[in-house]
Amino acid sequence: MGPTPEHPLTQRLWSEPGCRPWVVLDGAGVAGLLPRLDGLSGPSAPRWSCLFSGQLEPGVAELAPYLLELPRQGPLLDWLLSGWGSHWGVYLLAPEAMELAALRRQLRQFGLVYGPAGETLLFRWYDPRVLGLVAPQLAPAQLQALFGPLRRFLFDAPEPGQGLALELAGGRLASSRFG
């Protein structure tokens, strides 16, 4: 089944009792993402949803962020792990009982922010290069809003082969490297 069991990310994804792993993939960074997701079918296919609402133009749909439940093994997980180090998206651990719709609502809150002149801007937090820079700058209340019920964010670090895990500890951001 390939590199799945030995990959440093998989050790972190399924190590937290009571949590289920998900990934938010950045359509702008993953070529052919939407056709791959559209091809997932069957009763055991992982659940997924676009974080943007409404009927999207094809060009926008191709570049949109997508929330995907992670399979524990198989070709889809192997494919996802093959993108490690390429900034495909952000993995997260959510409470096991949290359903797709509730998780999508939680994550959609952060898609838009206001710029210095009050203009509405797209906040691409699901790009690991963005989340890694912005999260340490957030105030405690902003961090609490970002995490909500989520336990941890995991993504590739700027250093090749390294990962970064973010979580709240006592209301403060705690980060650790792995890899």
SEFI-942192 format. One record per residue (C-alpha): residue number from 0; residue in one letter; y, x, z negated. Coordinates in pm, whole numbers, plus 50000, padded with zeros to 5 digits. Layout:
BEGIN
<site num="NUM" residu="A" y="Y" x="X" z="Z"/>
...
This chain:
BEGIN
<site num="0" residu="M" y="50000" x="50000" z="50000"/>
<site num="1" residu="G" y="50234" x="50297" z="50039"/>
<site num="2" residu="P" y="50475" x="50439" z="49786"/>
<site num="3" residu="T" y="50532" x="50119" z="49586"/>
<site num="4" residu="P" y="50366" x="50203" z="49248"/>
<site num="5" residu="E" y="50516" x="50553" z="49222"/>
<site num="6" residu="H" y="50868" x="50464" z="49327"/>
<site num="7" residu="P" y="51110" x="50518" z="49035"/>
<site num="8" residu="L" y="51277" x="50184" z="49102"/>
<site num="9" residu="T" y="50955" x="49981" z="49067"/>
<site num="10" residu="Q" y="50895" x="50129" z="48723"/>
<site num="11" residu="R" y="51231" x="49983" z="48616"/>
<site num="12" residu="L" y="51203" x="49650" z="48794"/>
<site num="13" residu="W" y="50894" x="49524" z="48614"/>
<site num="14" residu="S" y="50932" x="49701" z="48280"/>
<site num="15" residu="E" y="51141" x="49437" z="48103"/>
<site num="16" residu="P" y="50936" x="49154" z="47946"/>
<site num="17" residu="G" y="51083" x="48810" z="48011"/>
<site num="18" residu="C" y="51277" x="48925" z="48318"/>
<site num="19" residu="R" y="51231" x="48869" z="48689"/>
<site num="20" residu="P" y="51362" x="49120" z="48947"/>
<site num="21" residu="W" y="51587" x="49017" z="49235"/>
<site num="22" residu="V" y="51794" x="49203" z="49490"/>
<site num="23" residu="V" y="52124" x="49120" z="49658"/>
<site num="24" residu="L" y="52111" x="49277" z="50002"/>
<site num="25" residu="D" y="52427" x="49357" z="50196"/>
<site num="26" residu="G" y="52386" x="49224" z="50549"/>
<site num="27" residu="A" y="52657" x="49467" z="50661"/>
<site num="28" residu="G" y="52439" x="49757" z="50550"/>
<site num="29" residu="V" y="52090" x="49638" z="50648"/>
<site num="30" residu="A" y="52033" x="49609" z="51022"/>
<site num="31" residu="G" y="51826" x="49306" z="51118"/>
<site num="32" residu="L" y="51826" x="49158" z="50767"/>
<site num="33" residu="L" y="51871" x="48792" z="50859"/>
<site num="34" residu="P" y="51585" x="48780" z="51115"/>
<site num="35" residu="R" y="51360" x="48951" z="50859"/>
<site num="36" residu="L" y="51450" x="48692" z="50593"/>
<site num="37" residu="D" y="51412" x="48405" z="50839"/>
<site num="38" residu="G" y="51060" x="48534" z="50908"/>
<site num="39" residu="L" y="50953" x="48489" z="50546"/>
<site num="40" residu="S" y="50740" x="48178" z="50529"/>
<site num="41" residu="G" y="50448" x="48025" z="50350"/>
<site num="42" residu="P" y="50389" x="47907" z="49994"/>
<site num="43" residu="S" y="50386" x="48259" z="49850"/>
<site num="44" residu="A" y="50696" x="48379" z="50038"/>
<site num="45" residu="P" y="50976" x="48504" z="49812"/>
<site num="46" residu="R" y="51273" x="48274" z="49769"/>
<site num="47" residu="W" y="51608" x="48378" z="49912"/>
<site num="48" residu="S" y="51957" x="48242" z="49971"/>
<site num="49" residu="C" y="52286" x="48351" z="50120"/>
<site num="50" residu="L" y="52561" x="48405" z="49863"/>
<site num="51" residu="F" y="52818" x="48262" z="50107"/>
<site num="52" residu="S" y="52841" x="47882" z="50129"/>
<site num="53" residu="G" y="52846" x="47645" z="50421"/>
<site num="54" residu="Q" y="52764" x="47681" z="50786"/>
<site num="55" residu="L" y="52840" x="48041" z="50880"/>
<site num="56" residu="E" y="52932" x="48174" z="51220"/>
<site num="57" residu="P" y="52646" x="48396" z="51348"/>
<site num="58" residu="G" y="52850" x="48716" z="51309"/>
<site num="59" residu="V" y="52941" x="48630" z="50950"/>
<site num="60" residu="A" y="52583" x="48525" z="50866"/>
<site num="61" residu="E" y="52459" x="48861" z="50993"/>
<site num="62" residu="L" y="52694" x="49052" z="50759"/>
<site num="63" residu="A" y="52668" x="48824" z="50454"/>
<site num="64" residu="P" y="52503" x="48911" z="50121"/>
<site num="65" residu="Y" y="52159" x="48762" z="50052"/>
<site num="66" residu="L" y="51984" x="48706" z="49720"/>
<site num="67" residu="L" y="51610" x="48770" z="49742"/>
<site num="68" residu="E" y="51336" x="48733" z="49483"/>
<site num="69" residu="L" y="51132" x="49053" z="49477"/>
<site num="70" residu="P" y="50762" x="49043" z="49552"/>
<site num="71" residu="R" y="50553" x="49254" z="49315"/>
<site num="72" residu="Q" y="50381" x="49431" z="49604"/>
<site num="73" residu="G" y="50326" x="49418" z="49977"/>
<site num="74" residu="P" y="50501" x="49504" z="50303"/>
<site num="75" residu="L" y="50832" x="49340" z="50210"/>
<site num="76" residu="L" y="50862" x="49543" z="49890"/>
<site num="77" residu="D" y="50761" x="49859" z="50077"/>
<site num="78" residu="W" y="51030" x="49787" z="50335"/>
<site num="79" residu="L" y="51293" x="49730" z="50063"/>
<site num="80" residu="L" y="51198" x="50055" z="49891"/>
<site num="81" residu="S" y="51225" x="50238" z="50223"/>
<site num="82" residu="G" y="51597" x="50155" z="50212"/>
<site num="83" residu="W" y="51646" x="50321" z="49873"/>
<site num="84" residu="G" y="51925" x="50574" z="49910"/>
<site num="85" residu="S" y="52081" x="50385" z="50202"/>
<site num="86" residu="H" y="52303" x="50152" z="49993"/>
<site num="87" residu="W" y="52126" x="49836" z="50105"/>
<site num="88" residu="G" y="52218" x="49641" z="49793"/>
<site num="89" residu="V" y="52194" x="49594" z="49419"/>
<site num="90" residu="Y" y="51878" x="49508" z="49227"/>
<site num="91" residu="L" y="51903" x="49305" z="48910"/>
<site num="92" residu="L" y="51693" x="49174" z="48627"/>
<site num="93" residu="A" y="51747" x="48809" z="48541"/>
<site num="94" residu="P" y="51580" x="48597" z="48275"/>
<site num="95" residu="E" y="51238" x="48486" z="48398"/>
<site num="96" residu="A" y="51329" x="48118" z="48355"/>
<site num="97" residu="M" y="51647" x="48150" z="48565"/>
<site num="98" residu="E" y="51603" x="47972" z="48896"/>
<site num="99" residu="L" y="51740" x="48075" z="49233"/>
<site num="100" residu="A" y="52020" x="47815" z="49233"/>
<site num="101" residu="A" y="52148" x="47916" z="48887"/>
<site num="102" residu="L" y="52133" x="48285" z="48970"/>
<site num="103" residu="R" y="52315" x="48225" z="49299"/>
<site num="104" residu="R" y="52591" x="48035" z="49112"/>
<site num="105" residu="Q" y="52625" x="48324" z="48864"/>
<site num="106" residu="L" y="52653" x="48586" z="49138"/>
<site num="107" residu="R" y="52883" x="48386" z="49368"/>
<site num="108" residu="Q" y="53157" x="48394" z="49104"/>
<site num="109" residu="F" y="53234" x="48755" z="49194"/>
<site num="110" residu="G" y="53262" x="48728" z="49571"/>
<site num="111" residu="L" y="53639" x="48680" z="49568"/>
<site num="112" residu="V" y="53906" x="48860" z="49370"/>
<site num="113" residu="Y" y="54286" x="48864" z="49378"/>
<site num="114" residu="G" y="54479" x="49162" z="49505"/>
<site num="115" residu="P" y="54804" x="49302" z="49364"/>
<site num="116" residu="A" y="55015" x="49055" z="49562"/>
<site num="117" residu="G" y="54794" x="48760" z="49462"/>
<site num="118" residu="E" y="54608" x="48759" z="49792"/>
<site num="119" residu="T" y="54241" x="48659" z="49799"/>
<site num="120" residu="L" y="54009" x="48949" z="49879"/>
<site num="121" residu="L" y="53636" x="48974" z="49940"/>
<site num="122" residu="F" y="53476" x="49174" z="49657"/>
<site num="123" residu="R" y="53166" x="49344" z="49791"/>
<site num="124" residu="W" y="53015" x="49416" z="49447"/>
<site num="125" residu="Y" y="52665" x="49409" z="49606"/>
<site num="126" residu="D" y="52743" x="49741" z="49776"/>
<site num="127" residu="P" y="52616" x="49999" z="49521"/>
<site num="128" residu="R" y="52906" x="50231" z="49605"/>
<site num="129" residu="V" y="53148" x="49956" z="49500"/>
<site num="130" residu="L" y="52970" x="49836" z="49185"/>
<site num="131" residu="G" y="52922" x="50192" z="49060"/>
<site num="132" residu="L" y="53297" x="50258" z="49084"/>
<site num="133" residu="V" y="53430" x="49923" z="48964"/>
<site num="134" residu="A" y="53200" x="49836" z="48671"/>
<site num="135" residu="P" y="53319" x="50122" z="48445"/>
<site num="136" residu="Q" y="53680" x="50002" z="48496"/>
<site num="137" residu="L" y="53620" x="49645" z="48380"/>
<site num="138" residu="A" y="53746" x="49510" z="48050"/>
<site num="139" residu="P" y="53485" x="49380" z="47802"/>
<site num="140" residu="A" y="53549" x="49014" z="47895"/>
<site num="141" residu="Q" y="53512" x="49098" z="48265"/>
<site num="142" residu="L" y="53187" x="49283" z="48196"/>
<site num="143" residu="Q" y="53054" x="48986" z="48001"/>
<site num="144" residu="A" y="53142" x="48757" z="48292"/>
<site num="145" residu="L" y="52978" x="48994" z="48541"/>
<site num="146" residu="F" y="52654" x="49021" z="48347"/>
<site num="147" residu="G" y="52639" x="48668" z="48206"/>
<site num="148" residu="P" y="52267" x="48617" z="48138"/>
<site num="149" residu="L" y="52164" x="48918" z="48350"/>
<site num="150" residu="R" y="51994" x="49205" z="48172"/>
<site num="151" residu="R" y="52050" x="49496" z="48410"/>
<site num="152" residu="F" y="52184" x="49606" z="48750"/>
<site num="153" residu="L" y="51997" x="49885" z="48932"/>
<site num="154" residu="F" y="52112" x="50066" z="49244"/>
<site num="155" residu="D" y="52103" x="50396" z="49423"/>
<site num="156" residu="A" y="52343" x="50656" z="49286"/>
<site num="157" residu="P" y="52559" x="50878" z="49507"/>
<site num="158" residu="E" y="52320" x="51169" z="49447"/>
<site num="159" residu="P" y="52019" x="51157" z="49684"/>
<site num="160" residu="G" y="51700" x="51028" z="49522"/>
<site num="161" residu="Q" y="51880" x="50911" z="49208"/>
<site num="162" residu="G" y="51931" x="50563" z="49071"/>
<site num="163" residu="L" y="52179" x="50415" z="48827"/>
<site num="164" residu="A" y="52107" x="50138" z="48576"/>
<site num="165" residu="L" y="52391" x="49938" z="48420"/>
<site num="166" residu="E" y="52355" x="49709" z="48120"/>
<site num="167" residu="L" y="52559" x="49578" z="47831"/>
<site num="168" residu="A" y="52498" x="49729" z="47491"/>
<site num="169" residu="G" y="52706" x="49587" z="47209"/>
<site num="170" residu="G" y="52951" x="49441" z="47460"/>
<site num="171" residu="R" y="53008" x="49779" z="47624"/>
<site num="172" residu="L" y="52881" x="49910" z="47956"/>
<site num="173" residu="A" y="52590" x="50149" z="47923"/>
<site num="174" residu="S" y="52471" x="50344" z="48224"/>
<site num="175" residu="S" y="52168" x="50562" z="48271"/>
<site num="176" residu="R" y="52037" x="50762" z="48564"/>
<site num="177" residu="F" y="51680" x="50763" z="48683"/>
<site num="178" residu="G" y="51487" x="50911" z="48971"/>
